[in-house]
Amino acid sequence: MSFLDWLVKKKKPLSKMTRSELRRQELLLEKDRNQMLKRIKKLAVDKQDMFEKGAGEKTPEVRKTLAQEFELKTSEQLMISRQLNIRSKELLTVSRLRMIRENHERAKSAGSRFGLISEMDVMKLSKLIESDAVTTEIYQERLDRLLELGAGIDEGAAGLSQAGQEVLNIWDKMDQGVFADAAEAFDEADRRVREQQTAEPEG
């Protein structure tokens, strides 16, 4: 069953699910996504090992076989990456709706349309989810706009916070060789995140 069928034809659509039901769906999608991530990582390791073997191999026939295997594993990696993009967007959708249930229980009395997804909205979401060209980041922006979450959830839930950006910056510096020691990089990332969190205003 496609995500569109799930949203439209399921006896109880996402927009009508309780927090606990949404959480169960979220956990299932998260488990599936993590399995894909694990497979992609294994393929990357296998390809590296295969490439090194091919570089040291002098027999043409063996090299040809290794090259074919390398190509096949790359194709599988790309296929799973596309599936991962879709699953990540599905997970994001369920997570957003769960947060709406948790953080906006008074939305109905306030006249908001939080959590209400029309059939037209579902069609739009489905096209975005199935499109390989739409990244998770782009989808997140479109989804938040559709659900009118701009002012409804905090910065950390809506996107990457400054604290999260600090972690990304540390990883970038590790890639550039600024940090030679992983433990030192971790300590620096932890320090920066703690500083950002303690600096955030309450409420």
GIZI-V562328 format. One record per residue. PHI is phi in whole degrees, 0 to 359 (NA if undefined). BURIAL is I if it has 16 or more other C-alpha atoms within 10 Angstrom, else O. Layout:
PHI;BURIAL  PHI;BURIAL
This chain:
NA;O  288;O  298;I  296;I  299;O  298;O  291;I  270;I  263;O  301;O  306;O  234;O  294;O  305;I  295;I  254;O  285;I  282;O  301;I  294;O  293;O  295;I  296;I  296;O  297;I  297;I  294;O  296;O  294;I  295;I  297;O  297;O  296;I  295;O  295;O  295;I  299;O  297;O  294;I  297;I  296;O  294;O  298;I  297;I  294;O  299;O  294;I  298;O  296;O  295;I  296;I  295;O  295;O  297;I  295;O  265;O  271;O  253;O  280;O  304;O  295;O  292;O  300;I  298;O  296;O  296;I  296;I  294;O  296;I  299;I  296;O  297;O  292;I  294;I  298;O  295;O  299;I  294;O  297;O  293;I  297;I  294;I  296;O  295;I  299;I  295;I  296;I  296;I  289;I  296;I  297;I  298;I  298;I  295;I  297;I  298;I  295;I  295;I  297;I  298;I  299;I  280;O  256;O  226;I  291;O  262;O  300;O  297;O  292;O  273;O  81;O  276;O  254;O  306;I  84;I  267;O  241;I  280;O  298;O  294;O  298;O  298;I  298;O  295;O  296;I  300;I  296;O  291;I  293;I  282;I  280;O  294;O  286;O  267;I  285;I  300;I  295;O  295;O  297;I  301;I  296;O  294;O  295;I  300;I  295;O  296;I  273;I  56;O  265;I  314;O  256;O  262;I  233;I  286;O  300;O  295;O  278;O  287;I  193;O  284;O  282;O  298;I  296;I  296;O  296;O  298;I  296;I  301;O  298;O  295;I  298;I  299;O  292;O  295;O  298;O  276;O  87;O  295;O  253;I  274;O  254;O  297;O  295;O  295;O  296;I  298;O  300;O  292;I  296;I  297;I  297;O  293;I  295;I  298;O  297;O  296;O  291;O  286;O  274;O  290;O  291;O  281;O  96;O
